[in-house]
Amino acid sequence: MSPRTAWALLLLADDQRPEWVAPGDVYRVERHLDRLASDPAPELLLQALVRNRATRHAYGAQEPDGLRRDDQLVLSGLSDSRAGISAGADVEAYVQDDDIRGVVRRHLLVAASDARANVWLHSAPFVPPSSLRLQVAADLAEHGGPRERQRARDIIRAAVEGRR
């Protein structure tokens, strides 16, 4: 999916329809939501469908708590309470493409491999004011661990319940 269509799917799953979503897009997105409702591993399908929603960056931070209070970030994935996972010192959030460099400088973030990171920032041209259910699920699925994938599956099933 294009970034625009990926965000349309994430928004429509939370019953939000921005003015830029055309009627034809709504129909196509609804079909994808139906597929998620019937897929035995919906977290893998969702991850594939919305992979272009943002660019994922992995960082190391000495003091990640400041990121949780940064107004330019929208917490998601591991940092969202709906994940049901104790993230400890890990932070996951979305930031506007134009703001990521400032966030990295302000919080003294250092690029890291995914295995060594404790901060994951998703940069995108569009960031909703608060995280969406399927956005959280997609972020969890990207971590790839069995616990994260199971929580992603649970969140997806709750979001698309009743679509079969």
FENCORSUL-V270584 format. One line per field, one symbol per residue. ss: DSSP state (H for helix, E for strand, - for the rest). phi: phi as a letter, one per 30 degrees, with the letter a starting at -180 (. if undefined). burial: b if it has 16 or more other ideal C-beta (glycine too) atoms within 10 Angstrom, else e. A space follows every 10 residues. Layout:
BEGIN
ss: ???
phi: ???
burial: ???
END
This chain:
BEGIN
ss: --HHHHHHHH HHH------- --HHHHHHHH HHHHHHHH-- -HHHHHHHH- HHH-EEEEEE ----HHHH-- ---EE-HHH- HHH------- EEEEEEHHHH HHHHHH---E E-------EE EEEE------ --HHHHHHHH HHH--HHHHH HHHHHHHHHH ----
phi: .deddddddd dddchcbddd ddeddeddde dddddddcdd bdddddeddc dcdaccbcbc bdbdedddcd ddccdahedc dddibddhcd bbacbdedcd ddddddchdb ebdedcdbbb cccadbbddb dceddddddd dddidddddd ddedddeddc eidd
burial: bebbbbbbbb bbbeeeeeee beeebeeebe ebbeebbebe ebbebbbebb eebbebbbbe beebeebeeb ebbbbbbbbb ebbebebeeb bbbbbbeebb eebbeebebe ebeeeebbbb bbbbebbbee bbbbbbbbbb bbbeeeebbe bbbbbbeebb eeee
END
